[in-house]
Amino acid sequence: MTVSSVPERRAALARYDGAVVVDLLVLSYLQHGTPYWPRSDTLAGSAEDILGARTWTQLHTRLSAT
């Protein structure tokens, strides 16, 4: 499975209703052991998507580097 860029992923998820997003999270959990696998490419993006927290620029750079 190809993971899209963060903006593409956010736009795609915004088009789905809550039930579809929950189904996607459940499928991710069953296939990868975590519902957050689609966001595993960027820790800063995960913090923004899941927690709604915007990170500072320096922290964002460090999280993205890991």
PDBQT receptor file of N, H, CA, C and O in Angstrom, charges set to zero:
ATOM      1  N   MET A   1       0.836  -1.174   0.000  1.00  0.00    +0.000 N 
ATOM      2  CA  MET A   1       0.000   0.000   0.000  1.00  0.00    +0.000 C 
ATOM      3  C   MET A   1       0.883   1.240   0.000  1.00  0.00    +0.000 C 
ATOM      4  O   MET A   1       1.817   1.344   0.796  1.00  0.00    +0.000 OA
ATOM      5  N   THR A   2       0.592   2.162  -0.878  1.00  0.00    +0.000 N 
ATOM      6  H   THR A   2      -0.166   2.078  -1.525  1.00  0.00    +0.000 HD
ATOM      7  CA  THR A   2       1.334   3.409  -0.952  1.00  0.00    +0.000 C 
ATOM      8  C   THR A   2       0.705   4.420  -0.011  1.00  0.00    +0.000 C 
ATOM      9  O   THR A   2      -0.507   4.638  -0.035  1.00  0.00    +0.000 OA
ATOM     10  N   VAL A   3       1.527   5.030   0.808  1.00  0.00    +0.000 N 
ATOM     11  H   VAL A   3       2.511   4.854   0.828  1.00  0.00    +0.000 HD
ATOM     12  CA  VAL A   3       1.045   6.055   1.718  1.00  0.00    +0.000 C 
ATOM     13  C   VAL A   3       1.186   7.392   1.013  1.00  0.00    +0.000 C 
ATOM     14  O   VAL A   3       2.269   7.741   0.544  1.00  0.00    +0.000 OA
ATOM     15  N   SER A   4       0.093   8.139   0.935  1.00  0.00    +0.000 N 
ATOM     16  H   SER A   4      -0.787   7.855   1.316  1.00  0.00    +0.000 HD
ATOM     17  CA  SER A   4       0.114   9.429   0.271  1.00  0.00    +0.000 C 
ATOM     18  C   SER A   4       0.757  10.482   1.157  1.00  0.00    +0.000 C 
ATOM     19  O   SER A   4       1.040  10.243   2.331  1.00  0.00    +0.000 OA
ATOM     20  N   SER A   5       0.981  11.648   0.576  1.00  0.00    +0.000 N 
ATOM     21  H   SER A   5       0.751  11.842  -0.378  1.00  0.00    +0.000 HD
ATOM     22  CA  SER A   5       1.549  12.734   1.361  1.00  0.00    +0.000 C 
ATOM     23  C   SER A   5       0.541  13.189   2.413  1.00  0.00    +0.000 C 
ATOM     24  O   SER A   5      -0.650  12.895   2.314  1.00  0.00    +0.000 OA
ATOM     25  N   VAL A   6       1.025  13.899   3.410  1.00  0.00    +0.000 N 
ATOM     26  H   VAL A   6       1.993  14.138   3.491  1.00  0.00    +0.000 HD
ATOM     27  CA  VAL A   6       0.163  14.344   4.505  1.00  0.00    +0.000 C 
ATOM     28  C   VAL A   6      -1.011  15.184   3.993  1.00  0.00    +0.000 C 
ATOM     29  O   VAL A   6      -2.147  14.909   4.380  1.00  0.00    +0.000 OA
ATOM     30  N   PRO A   7      -0.795  16.194   3.142  1.00  0.00    +0.000 N 
ATOM     31  CA  PRO A   7      -1.948  16.970   2.652  1.00  0.00    +0.000 C 
ATOM     32  C   PRO A   7      -2.955  16.131   1.859  1.00  0.00    +0.000 C 
ATOM     33  O   PRO A   7      -4.164  16.325   1.986  1.00  0.00    +0.000 OA
ATOM     34  N   GLU A   8      -2.456  15.203   1.046  1.00  0.00    +0.000 N 
ATOM     35  H   GLU A   8      -1.474  15.046   0.942  1.00  0.00    +0.000 HD
ATOM     36  CA  GLU A   8      -3.357  14.331   0.286  1.00  0.00    +0.000 C 
ATOM     37  C   GLU A   8      -4.168  13.444   1.217  1.00  0.00    +0.000 C 
ATOM     38  O   GLU A   8      -5.367  13.254   1.018  1.00  0.00    +0.000 OA
ATOM     39  N   ARG A   9      -3.500  12.897   2.245  1.00  0.00    +0.000 N 
ATOM     40  H   ARG A   9      -2.525  13.051   2.407  1.00  0.00    +0.000 HD
ATOM     41  CA  ARG A   9      -4.171  12.021   3.205  1.00  0.00    +0.000 C 
ATOM     42  C   ARG A   9      -5.242  12.789   3.968  1.00  0.00    +0.000 C 
ATOM     43  O   ARG A   9      -6.351  12.287   4.153  1.00  0.00    +0.000 OA
ATOM     44  N   ARG A  10      -4.922  13.999   4.412  1.00  0.00    +0.000 N 
ATOM     45  H   ARG A  10      -4.021  14.406   4.262  1.00  0.00    +0.000 HD
ATOM     46  CA  ARG A  10      -5.899  14.807   5.137  1.00  0.00    +0.000 C 
ATOM     47  C   ARG A  10      -7.099  15.136   4.264  1.00  0.00    +0.000 C 
ATOM     48  O   ARG A  10      -8.237  15.081   4.731  1.00  0.00    +0.000 OA
ATOM     49  N   ALA A  11      -6.860  15.474   3.012  1.00  0.00    +0.000 N 
ATOM     50  H   ALA A  11      -5.936  15.519   2.634  1.00  0.00    +0.000 HD
ATOM     51  CA  ALA A  11      -7.955  15.796   2.094  1.00  0.00    +0.000 C 
ATOM     52  C   ALA A  11      -8.839  14.580   1.857  1.00  0.00    +0.000 C 
ATOM     53  O   ALA A  11     -10.064  14.696   1.808  1.00  0.00    +0.000 OA
ATOM     54  N   ALA A  12      -8.216  13.411   1.708  1.00  0.00    +0.000 N 
ATOM     55  H   ALA A  12      -7.221  13.316   1.747  1.00  0.00    +0.000 HD
ATOM     56  CA  ALA A  12      -9.000  12.189   1.486  1.00  0.00    +0.000 C 
ATOM     57  C   ALA A  12      -9.849  11.856   2.710  1.00  0.00    +0.000 C 
ATOM     58  O   ALA A  12     -11.029  11.532   2.574  1.00  0.00    +0.000 OA
ATOM     59  N   LEU A  13      -9.260  11.934   3.899  1.00  0.00    +0.000 N 
ATOM     60  H   LEU A  13      -8.302  12.198   4.009  1.00  0.00    +0.000 HD
ATOM     61  CA  LEU A  13     -10.007  11.621   5.112  1.00  0.00    +0.000 C 
ATOM     62  C   LEU A  13     -11.128  12.624   5.363  1.00  0.00    +0.000 C 
ATOM     63  O   LEU A  13     -12.156  12.266   5.936  1.00  0.00    +0.000 OA
ATOM     64  N   ALA A  14     -10.945  13.865   4.945  1.00  0.00    +0.000 N 
ATOM     65  H   ALA A  14     -10.109  14.155   4.479  1.00  0.00    +0.000 HD
ATOM     66  CA  ALA A  14     -11.978  14.887   5.127  1.00  0.00    +0.000 C 
ATOM     67  C   ALA A  14     -13.217  14.595   4.285  1.00  0.00    +0.000 C 
ATOM     68  O   ALA A  14     -14.316  15.038   4.619  1.00  0.00    +0.000 OA
ATOM     69  N   ARG A  15     -13.041  13.852   3.198  1.00  0.00    +0.000 N 
ATOM     70  H   ARG A  15     -12.148  13.492   2.927  1.00  0.00    +0.000 HD
ATOM     71  CA  ARG A  15     -14.179  13.520   2.327  1.00  0.00    +0.000 C 
ATOM     72  C   ARG A  15     -15.060  12.415   2.907  1.00  0.00    +0.000 C 
ATOM     73  O   ARG A  15     -16.219  12.283   2.515  1.00  0.00    +0.000 OA
ATOM     74  N   TYR A  16     -14.523  11.619   3.835  1.00  0.00    +0.000 N 
ATOM     75  H   TYR A  16     -13.582  11.727   4.154  1.00  0.00    +0.000 HD
ATOM     76  CA  TYR A  16     -15.262  10.488   4.385  1.00  0.00    +0.000 C 
ATOM     77  C   TYR A  16     -16.035  10.880   5.631  1.00  0.00    +0.000 C 
ATOM     78  O   TYR A  16     -15.636  11.780   6.371  1.00  0.00    +0.000 OA
ATOM     79  N   ASP A  17     -17.153  10.188   5.853  1.00  0.00    +0.000 N 
ATOM     80  H   ASP A  17     -17.477   9.457   5.252  1.00  0.00    +0.000 HD
ATOM     81  CA  ASP A  17     -17.872  10.419   7.103  1.00  0.00    +0.000 C 
ATOM     82  C   ASP A  17     -17.216   9.611   8.220  1.00  0.00    +0.000 C 
ATOM     83  O   ASP A  17     -16.350   8.776   7.960  1.00  0.00    +0.000 OA
ATOM     84  N   GLY A  18     -17.624   9.856   9.443  1.00  0.00    +0.000 N 
ATOM     85  H   GLY A  18     -18.328  10.534   9.654  1.00  0.00    +0.000 HD
ATOM     86  CA  GLY A  18     -17.006   9.238  10.607  1.00  0.00    +0.000 C 
ATOM     87  C   GLY A  18     -17.000   7.723  10.584  1.00  0.00    +0.000 C 
ATOM     88  O   GLY A  18     -16.024   7.104  11.007  1.00  0.00    +0.000 OA
ATOM     89  N   ALA A  19     -18.077   7.111  10.094  1.00  0.00    +0.000 N 
ATOM     90  H   ALA A  19     -18.870   7.614   9.750  1.00  0.00    +0.000 HD
ATOM     91  CA  ALA A  19     -18.162   5.649  10.071  1.00  0.00    +0.000 C 
ATOM     92  C   ALA A  19     -17.107   5.046   9.147  1.00  0.00    +0.000 C 
ATOM     93  O   ALA A  19     -16.533   4.004   9.461  1.00  0.00    +0.000 OA
ATOM     94  N   VAL A  20     -16.851   5.686   8.026  1.00  0.00    +0.000 N 
ATOM     95  H   VAL A  20     -17.317   6.533   7.771  1.00  0.00    +0.000 HD
ATOM     96  CA  VAL A  20     -15.851   5.181   7.089  1.00  0.00    +0.000 C 
ATOM     97  C   VAL A  20     -14.454   5.320   7.694  1.00  0.00    +0.000 C 
ATOM     98  O   VAL A  20     -13.625   4.421   7.556  1.00  0.00    +0.000 OA
ATOM     99  N   VAL A  21     -14.196   6.439   8.359  1.00  0.00    +0.000 N 
ATOM    100  H   VAL A  21     -14.870   7.169   8.470  1.00  0.00    +0.000 HD
ATOM    101  CA  VAL A  21     -12.887   6.641   8.991  1.00  0.00    +0.000 C 
ATOM    102  C   VAL A  21     -12.656   5.587  10.072  1.00  0.00    +0.000 C 
ATOM    103  O   VAL A  21     -11.556   5.048  10.189  1.00  0.00    +0.000 OA
ATOM    104  N   VAL A  22     -13.681   5.294  10.855  1.00  0.00    +0.000 N 
ATOM    105  H   VAL A  22     -14.575   5.731  10.760  1.00  0.00    +0.000 HD
ATOM    106  CA  VAL A  22     -13.563   4.253  11.880  1.00  0.00    +0.000 C 
ATOM    107  C   VAL A  22     -13.263   2.909  11.227  1.00  0.00    +0.000 C 
ATOM    108  O   VAL A  22     -12.410   2.166  11.712  1.00  0.00    +0.000 OA
ATOM    109  N   ASP A  23     -13.944   2.590  10.147  1.00  0.00    +0.000 N 
ATOM    110  H   ASP A  23     -14.637   3.194   9.753  1.00  0.00    +0.000 HD
ATOM    111  CA  ASP A  23     -13.676   1.331   9.433  1.00  0.00    +0.000 C 
ATOM    112  C   ASP A  23     -12.224   1.279   8.953  1.00  0.00    +0.000 C 
ATOM    113  O   ASP A  23     -11.576   0.237   9.052  1.00  0.00    +0.000 OA
ATOM    114  N   LEU A  24     -11.716   2.391   8.437  1.00  0.00    +0.000 N 
ATOM    115  H   LEU A  24     -12.242   3.238   8.356  1.00  0.00    +0.000 HD
ATOM    116  CA  LEU A  24     -10.326   2.430   7.980  1.00  0.00    +0.000 C 
ATOM    117  C   LEU A  24      -9.350   2.222   9.134  1.00  0.00    +0.000 C 
ATOM    118  O   LEU A  24      -8.339   1.535   8.982  1.00  0.00    +0.000 OA
ATOM    119  N   LEU A  25      -9.653   2.817  10.288  1.00  0.00    +0.000 N 
ATOM    120  H   LEU A  25     -10.474   3.375  10.411  1.00  0.00    +0.000 HD
ATOM    121  CA  LEU A  25      -8.793   2.633  11.458  1.00  0.00    +0.000 C 
ATOM    122  C   LEU A  25      -8.809   1.187  11.942  1.00  0.00    +0.000 C 
ATOM    123  O   LEU A  25      -7.775   0.648  12.336  1.00  0.00    +0.000 OA
ATOM    124  N   VAL A  26      -9.981   0.563  11.912  1.00  0.00    +0.000 N 
ATOM    125  H   VAL A  26     -10.821   1.001  11.592  1.00  0.00    +0.000 HD
ATOM    126  CA  VAL A  26     -10.094  -0.848  12.318  1.00  0.00    +0.000 C 
ATOM    127  C   VAL A  26      -9.311  -1.737  11.346  1.00  0.00    +0.000 C 
ATOM    128  O   VAL A  26      -8.591  -2.638  11.775  1.00  0.00    +0.000 OA
ATOM    129  N   LEU A  27      -9.448  -1.492  10.062  1.00  0.00    +0.000 N 
ATOM    130  H   LEU A  27     -10.034  -0.760   9.713  1.00  0.00    +0.000 HD
ATOM    131  CA  LEU A  27      -8.702  -2.281   9.078  1.00  0.00    +0.000 C 
ATOM    132  C   LEU A  27      -7.199  -2.090   9.253  1.00  0.00    +0.000 C 
ATOM    133  O   LEU A  27      -6.435  -3.049   9.147  1.00  0.00    +0.000 OA
ATOM    134  N   SER A  28      -6.778  -0.870   9.517  1.00  0.00    +0.000 N 
ATOM    135  H   SER A  28      -7.399  -0.091   9.603  1.00  0.00    +0.000 HD
ATOM    136  CA  SER A  28      -5.361  -0.617   9.760  1.00  0.00    +0.000 C 
ATOM    137  C   SER A  28      -4.881  -1.394  10.978  1.00  0.00    +0.000 C 
ATOM    138  O   SER A  28      -3.795  -1.972  10.966  1.00  0.00    +0.000 OA
ATOM    139  N   TYR A  29      -5.695  -1.405  12.029  1.00  0.00    +0.000 N 
ATOM    140  H   TYR A  29      -6.578  -0.935  12.039  1.00  0.00    +0.000 HD
ATOM    141  CA  TYR A  29      -5.330  -2.146  13.246  1.00  0.00    +0.000 C 
ATOM    142  C   TYR A  29      -5.209  -3.643  12.948  1.00  0.00    +0.000 C 
ATOM    143  O   TYR A  29      -4.263  -4.290  13.399  1.00  0.00    +0.000 OA
ATOM    144  N   LEU A  30      -6.149  -4.188  12.202  1.00  0.00    +0.000 N 
ATOM    145  H   LEU A  30      -6.917  -3.663  11.835  1.00  0.00    +0.000 HD
ATOM    146  CA  LEU A  30      -6.133  -5.617  11.906  1.00  0.00    +0.000 C 
ATOM    147  C   LEU A  30      -4.946  -6.002  11.022  1.00  0.00    +0.000 C 
ATOM    148  O   LEU A  30      -4.361  -7.070  11.202  1.00  0.00    +0.000 OA
ATOM    149  N   GLN A  31      -4.590  -5.147  10.077  1.00  0.00    +0.000 N 
ATOM    150  H   GLN A  31      -5.066  -4.279   9.931  1.00  0.00    +0.000 HD
ATOM    151  CA  GLN A  31      -3.514  -5.465   9.147  1.00  0.00    +0.000 C 
ATOM    152  C   GLN A  31      -2.127  -5.110   9.668  1.00  0.00    +0.000 C 
ATOM    153  O   GLN A  31      -1.152  -5.791   9.351  1.00  0.00    +0.000 OA
ATOM    154  N   HIS A  32      -2.031  -4.036  10.474  1.00  0.00    +0.000 N 
ATOM    155  H   HIS A  32      -2.823  -3.483  10.732  1.00  0.00    +0.000 HD
ATOM    156  CA  HIS A  32      -0.713  -3.530  10.856  1.00  0.00    +0.000 C 
ATOM    157  C   HIS A  32      -0.476  -3.491  12.361  1.00  0.00    +0.000 C 
ATOM    158  O   HIS A  32       0.624  -3.164  12.808  1.00  0.00    +0.000 OA
ATOM    159  N   GLY A  33      -1.495  -3.821  13.142  1.00  0.00    +0.000 N 
ATOM    160  H   GLY A  33      -2.389  -4.086  12.779  1.00  0.00    +0.000 HD
ATOM    161  CA  GLY A  33      -1.338  -3.834  14.587  1.00  0.00    +0.000 C 
ATOM    162  C   GLY A  33      -1.529  -2.488  15.256  1.00  0.00    +0.000 C 
ATOM    163  O   GLY A  33      -1.399  -2.380  16.475  1.00  0.00    +0.000 OA
ATOM    164  N   THR A  34      -1.835  -1.462  14.481  1.00  0.00    +0.000 N 
ATOM    165  H   THR A  34      -1.940  -1.550  13.491  1.00  0.00    +0.000 HD
ATOM    166  CA  THR A  34      -2.085  -0.137  15.033  1.00  0.00    +0.000 C 
ATOM    167  C   THR A  34      -3.038   0.629  14.110  1.00  0.00    +0.000 C 
ATOM    168  O   THR A  34      -2.909   0.562  12.887  1.00  0.00    +0.000 OA
ATOM    169  N   PRO A  35      -3.985   1.351  14.693  1.00  0.00    +0.000 N 
ATOM    170  CA  PRO A  35      -4.881   2.134  13.834  1.00  0.00    +0.000 C 
ATOM    171  C   PRO A  35      -4.183   3.357  13.245  1.00  0.00    +0.000 C 
ATOM    172  O   PRO A  35      -4.719   4.002  12.344  1.00  0.00    +0.000 OA
ATOM    173  N   TYR A  36      -3.006   3.677  13.742  1.00  0.00    +0.000 N 
ATOM    174  H   TYR A  36      -2.570   3.154  14.474  1.00  0.00    +0.000 HD
ATOM    175  CA  TYR A  36      -2.319   4.890  13.311  1.00  0.00    +0.000 C 
ATOM    176  C   TYR A  36      -1.256   4.640  12.249  1.00  0.00    +0.000 C 
ATOM    177  O   TYR A  36      -0.488   5.546  11.925  1.00  0.00    +0.000 OA
ATOM    178  N   TRP A  37      -1.196   3.453  11.712  1.00  0.00    +0.000 N 
ATOM    179  H   TRP A  37      -1.819   2.717  11.975  1.00  0.00    +0.000 HD
ATOM    180  CA  TRP A  37      -0.190   3.121  10.714  1.00  0.00    +0.000 C 
ATOM    181  C   TRP A  37      -0.185   4.089   9.525  1.00  0.00    +0.000 C 
ATOM    182  O   TRP A  37       0.900   4.450   9.069  1.00  0.00    +0.000 OA
ATOM    183  N   PRO A  38      -1.328   4.528   9.000  1.00  0.00    +0.000 N 
ATOM    184  CA  PRO A  38      -1.267   5.457   7.858  1.00  0.00    +0.000 C 
ATOM    185  C   PRO A  38      -0.549   6.763   8.193  1.00  0.00    +0.000 C 
ATOM    186  O   PRO A  38      -0.117   7.483   7.292  1.00  0.00    +0.000 OA
ATOM    187  N   ARG A  39      -0.422   7.066   9.467  1.00  0.00    +0.000 N 
ATOM    188  H   ARG A  39      -0.773   6.481  10.198  1.00  0.00    +0.000 HD
ATOM    189  CA  ARG A  39       0.248   8.305   9.863  1.00  0.00    +0.000 C 
ATOM    190  C   ARG A  39       1.670   8.056  10.367  1.00  0.00    +0.000 C 
ATOM    191  O   ARG A  39       2.306   8.968  10.895  1.00  0.00    +0.000 OA
ATOM    192  N   SER A  40       2.165   6.850  10.210  1.00  0.00    +0.000 N 
ATOM    193  H   SER A  40       1.648   6.109   9.780  1.00  0.00    +0.000 HD
ATOM    194  CA  SER A  40       3.463   6.500  10.792  1.00  0.00    +0.000 C 
ATOM    195  C   SER A  40       4.635   7.179  10.098  1.00  0.00    +0.000 C 
ATOM    196  O   SER A  40       5.750   7.148  10.620  1.00  0.00    +0.000 OA
ATOM    197  N   ASP A  41       4.421   7.782   8.952  1.00  0.00    +0.000 N 
ATOM    198  H   ASP A  41       3.515   7.807   8.528  1.00  0.00    +0.000 HD
ATOM    199  CA  ASP A  41       5.517   8.424   8.237  1.00  0.00    +0.000 C 
ATOM    200  C   ASP A  41       5.872   9.791   8.788  1.00  0.00    +0.000 C 
ATOM    201  O   ASP A  41       6.927  10.334   8.460  1.00  0.00    +0.000 OA
ATOM    202  N   THR A  42       5.011  10.356   9.619  1.00  0.00    +0.000 N 
ATOM    203  H   THR A  42       4.154   9.915   9.886  1.00  0.00    +0.000 HD
ATOM    204  CA  THR A  42       5.294  11.676  10.155  1.00  0.00    +0.000 C 
ATOM    205  C   THR A  42       4.730  11.831  11.558  1.00  0.00    +0.000 C 
ATOM    206  O   THR A  42       3.514  11.861  11.747  1.00  0.00    +0.000 OA
ATOM    207  N   LEU A  43       5.618  11.930  12.539  1.00  0.00    +0.000 N 
ATOM    208  H   LEU A  43       6.606  11.906  12.385  1.00  0.00    +0.000 HD
ATOM    209  CA  LEU A  43       5.162  12.100  13.914  1.00  0.00    +0.000 C 
ATOM    210  C   LEU A  43       4.479  13.446  14.111  1.00  0.00    +0.000 C 
ATOM    211  O   LEU A  43       3.481  13.535  14.825  1.00  0.00    +0.000 OA
ATOM    212  N   ALA A  44       5.003  14.486  13.490  1.00  0.00    +0.000 N 
ATOM    213  H   ALA A  44       5.814  14.414  12.910  1.00  0.00    +0.000 HD
ATOM    214  CA  ALA A  44       4.391  15.810  13.623  1.00  0.00    +0.000 C 
ATOM    215  C   ALA A  44       2.991  15.802  13.021  1.00  0.00    +0.000 C 
ATOM    216  O   ALA A  44       2.063  16.378  13.589  1.00  0.00    +0.000 OA
ATOM    217  N   GLY A  45       2.840  15.154  11.879  1.00  0.00    +0.000 N 
ATOM    218  H   GLY A  45       3.593  14.686  11.417  1.00  0.00    +0.000 HD
ATOM    219  CA  GLY A  45       1.519  15.051  11.261  1.00  0.00    +0.000 C 
ATOM    220  C   GLY A  45       0.555  14.264  12.117  1.00  0.00    +0.000 C 
ATOM    221  O   GLY A  45      -0.634  14.579  12.169  1.00  0.00    +0.000 OA
ATOM    222  N   SER A  46       1.057  13.241  12.791  1.00  0.00    +0.000 N 
ATOM    223  H   SER A  46       2.023  12.985  12.749  1.00  0.00    +0.000 HD
ATOM    224  CA  SER A  46       0.219  12.457  13.697  1.00  0.00    +0.000 C 
ATOM    225  C   SER A  46      -0.273  13.311  14.854  1.00  0.00    +0.000 C 
ATOM    226  O   SER A  46      -1.441  13.242  15.236  1.00  0.00    +0.000 OA
ATOM    227  N   ALA A  47       0.622  14.113  15.406  1.00  0.00    +0.000 N 
ATOM    228  H   ALA A  47       1.571  14.169  15.096  1.00  0.00    +0.000 HD
ATOM    229  CA  ALA A  47       0.231  14.980  16.517  1.00  0.00    +0.000 C 
ATOM    230  C   ALA A  47      -0.842  15.971  16.072  1.00  0.00    +0.000 C 
ATOM    231  O   ALA A  47      -1.768  16.264  16.827  1.00  0.00    +0.000 OA
ATOM    232  N   GLU A  48      -0.720  16.482  14.864  1.00  0.00    +0.000 N 
ATOM    233  H   GLU A  48       0.033  16.244  14.250  1.00  0.00    +0.000 HD
ATOM    234  CA  GLU A  48      -1.708  17.423  14.350  1.00  0.00    +0.000 C 
ATOM    235  C   GLU A  48      -3.032  16.721  14.044  1.00  0.00    +0.000 C 
ATOM    236  O   GLU A  48      -4.096  17.225  14.406  1.00  0.00    +0.000 OA
ATOM    237  N   ASP A  49      -2.975  15.572  13.387  1.00  0.00    +0.000 N 
ATOM    238  H   ASP A  49      -2.111  15.163  13.093  1.00  0.00    +0.000 HD
ATOM    239  CA  ASP A  49      -4.197  14.862  12.976  1.00  0.00    +0.000 C 
ATOM    240  C   ASP A  49      -4.948  14.270  14.155  1.00  0.00    +0.000 C 
ATOM    241  O   ASP A  49      -6.169  14.402  14.242  1.00  0.00    +0.000 OA
ATOM    242  N   ILE A  50      -4.236  13.622  15.058  1.00  0.00    +0.000 N 
ATOM    243  H   ILE A  50      -3.245  13.515  14.988  1.00  0.00    +0.000 HD
ATOM    244  CA  ILE A  50      -4.879  12.873  16.133  1.00  0.00    +0.000 C 
ATOM    245  C   ILE A  50      -5.169  13.757  17.335  1.00  0.00    +0.000 C 
ATOM    246  O   ILE A  50      -6.272  13.723  17.880  1.00  0.00    +0.000 OA
ATOM    247  N   LEU A  51      -4.193  14.542  17.748  1.00  0.00    +0.000 N 
ATOM    248  H   LEU A  51      -3.297  14.569  17.305  1.00  0.00    +0.000 HD
ATOM    249  CA  LEU A  51      -4.347  15.362  18.942  1.00  0.00    +0.000 C 
ATOM    250  C   LEU A  51      -4.857  16.763  18.643  1.00  0.00    +0.000 C 
ATOM    251  O   LEU A  51      -5.308  17.472  19.542  1.00  0.00    +0.000 OA
ATOM    252  N   GLY A  52      -4.787  17.157  17.383  1.00  0.00    +0.000 N 
ATOM    253  H   GLY A  52      -4.421  16.581  16.653  1.00  0.00    +0.000 HD
ATOM    254  CA  GLY A  52      -5.177  18.506  17.024  1.00  0.00    +0.000 C 
ATOM    255  C   GLY A  52      -4.165  19.533  17.490  1.00  0.00    +0.000 C 
ATOM    256  O   GLY A  52      -4.478  20.721  17.570  1.00  0.00    +0.000 OA
ATOM    257  N   ALA A  53      -2.958  19.091  17.797  1.00  0.00    +0.000 N 
ATOM    258  H   ALA A  53      -2.703  18.126  17.732  1.00  0.00    +0.000 HD
ATOM    259  CA  ALA A  53      -1.926  19.976  18.331  1.00  0.00    +0.000 C 
ATOM    260  C   ALA A  53      -0.986  20.403  17.218  1.00  0.00    +0.000 C 
ATOM    261  O   ALA A  53      -0.484  19.575  16.458  1.00  0.00    +0.000 OA
ATOM    262  N   ARG A  54      -0.761  21.669  17.135  1.00  0.00    +0.000 N 
ATOM    263  H   ARG A  54      -1.169  22.342  17.753  1.00  0.00    +0.000 HD
ATOM    264  CA  ARG A  54       0.232  22.192  16.195  1.00  0.00    +0.000 C 
ATOM    265  C   ARG A  54       1.550  22.308  16.946  1.00  0.00    +0.000 C 
ATOM    266  O   ARG A  54       1.614  22.886  18.031  1.00  0.00    +0.000 OA
ATOM    267  N   THR A  55       2.581  21.760  16.362  1.00  0.00    +0.000 N 
ATOM    268  H   THR A  55       2.529  21.291  15.480  1.00  0.00    +0.000 HD
ATOM    269  CA  THR A  55       3.874  21.786  17.024  1.00  0.00    +0.000 C 
ATOM    270  C   THR A  55       4.641  23.033  16.613  1.00  0.00    +0.000 C 
ATOM    271  O   THR A  55       4.400  23.602  15.547  1.00  0.00    +0.000 OA
ATOM    272  N   TRP A  56       5.548  23.444  17.452  1.00  0.00    +0.000 N 
ATOM    273  H   TRP A  56       5.743  22.982  18.317  1.00  0.00    +0.000 HD
ATOM    274  CA  TRP A  56       6.424  24.555  17.109  1.00  0.00    +0.000 C 
ATOM    275  C   TRP A  56       7.318  24.133  15.958  1.00  0.00    +0.000 C 
ATOM    276  O   TRP A  56       7.536  22.945  15.725  1.00  0.00    +0.000 OA
ATOM    277  N   THR A  57       7.819  25.099  15.260  1.00  0.00    +0.000 N 
ATOM    278  H   THR A  57       7.642  26.065  15.450  1.00  0.00    +0.000 HD
ATOM    279  CA  THR A  57       8.632  24.824  14.081  1.00  0.00    +0.000 C 
ATOM    280  C   THR A  57       9.828  23.942  14.405  1.00  0.00    +0.000 C 
ATOM    281  O   THR A  57      10.082  22.969  13.696  1.00  0.00    +0.000 OA
ATOM    282  N   GLN A  58      10.564  24.261  15.455  1.00  0.00    +0.000 N 
ATOM    283  H   GLN A  58      10.358  25.052  16.032  1.00  0.00    +0.000 HD
ATOM    284  CA  GLN A  58      11.750  23.469  15.809  1.00  0.00    +0.000 C 
ATOM    285  C   GLN A  58      11.356  22.056  16.219  1.00  0.00    +0.000 C 
ATOM    286  O   GLN A  58      11.998  21.090  15.807  1.00  0.00    +0.000 OA
ATOM    287  N   LEU A  59      10.304  21.926  17.026  1.00  0.00    +0.000 N 
ATOM    288  H   LEU A  59       9.782  22.711  17.360  1.00  0.00    +0.000 HD
ATOM    289  CA  LEU A  59       9.854  20.611  17.444  1.00  0.00    +0.000 C 
ATOM    290  C   LEU A  59       9.341  19.836  16.228  1.00  0.00    +0.000 C 
ATOM    291  O   LEU A  59       9.602  18.639  16.101  1.00  0.00    +0.000 OA
ATOM    292  N   HIS A  60       8.629  20.496  15.355  1.00  0.00    +0.000 N 
ATOM    293  H   HIS A  60       8.417  21.468  15.458  1.00  0.00    +0.000 HD
ATOM    294  CA  HIS A  60       8.120  19.860  14.139  1.00  0.00    +0.000 C 
ATOM    295  C   HIS A  60       9.282  19.300  13.314  1.00  0.00    +0.000 C 
ATOM    296  O   HIS A  60       9.206  18.178  12.815  1.00  0.00    +0.000 OA
ATOM    297  N   THR A  61      10.332  20.066  13.175  1.00  0.00    +0.000 N 
ATOM    298  H   THR A  61      10.394  20.978  13.581  1.00  0.00    +0.000 HD
ATOM    299  CA  THR A  61      11.501  19.613  12.414  1.00  0.00    +0.000 C 
ATOM    300  C   THR A  61      12.123  18.386  13.060  1.00  0.00    +0.000 C 
ATOM    301  O   THR A  61      12.495  17.437  12.370  1.00  0.00    +0.000 OA
ATOM    302  N   ARG A  62      12.235  18.403  14.379  1.00  0.00    +0.000 N 
ATOM    303  H   ARG A  62      11.932  19.174  14.939  1.00  0.00    +0.000 HD
ATOM    304  CA  ARG A  62      12.823  17.252  15.064  1.00  0.00    +0.000 C 
ATOM    305  C   ARG A  62      11.934  16.014  14.964  1.00  0.00    +0.000 C 
ATOM    306  O   ARG A  62      12.428  14.906  14.758  1.00  0.00    +0.000 OA
ATOM    307  N   LEU A  63      10.631  16.203  15.108  1.00  0.00    +0.000 N 
ATOM    308  H   LEU A  63      10.229  17.103  15.276  1.00  0.00    +0.000 HD
ATOM    309  CA  LEU A  63       9.721  15.059  15.003  1.00  0.00    +0.000 C 
ATOM    310  C   LEU A  63       9.724  14.495  13.595  1.00  0.00    +0.000 C 
ATOM    311  O   LEU A  63       9.673  13.279  13.415  1.00  0.00    +0.000 OA
ATOM    312  N   SER A  64       9.783  15.358  12.602  1.00  0.00    +0.000 N 
ATOM    313  H   SER A  64       9.824  16.346  12.749  1.00  0.00    +0.000 HD
ATOM    314  CA  SER A  64       9.788  14.902  11.211  1.00  0.00    +0.000 C 
ATOM    315  C   SER A  64      11.080  14.178  10.864  1.00  0.00    +0.000 C 
ATOM    316  O   SER A  64      11.092  13.331   9.972  1.00  0.00    +0.000 OA
ATOM    317  N   ALA A  65      12.168  14.499  11.557  1.00  0.00    +0.000 N 
ATOM    318  H   ALA A  65      12.158  15.187  12.282  1.00  0.00    +0.000 HD
ATOM    319  CA  ALA A  65      13.462  13.893  11.269  1.00  0.00    +0.000 C 
ATOM    320  C   ALA A  65      13.579  12.476  11.813  1.00  0.00    +0.000 C 
ATOM    321  O   ALA A  65      14.441  11.716  11.371  1.00  0.00    +0.000 OA
ATOM    322  N   THR A  66      12.719  12.106  12.773  1.00  0.00    +0.000 N 
ATOM    323  H   THR A  66      12.019  12.723  13.132  1.00  0.00    +0.000 HD
ATOM    324  CA  THR A  66      12.828  10.778  13.372  1.00  0.00    +0.000 C 
ATOM    325  C   THR A  66      12.157   9.723  12.547  1.00  0.00    +0.000 C 
ATOM    326  O   THR A  66      12.163   8.550  12.921  1.00  0.00    +0.000 OA
TER     327      THR A  66
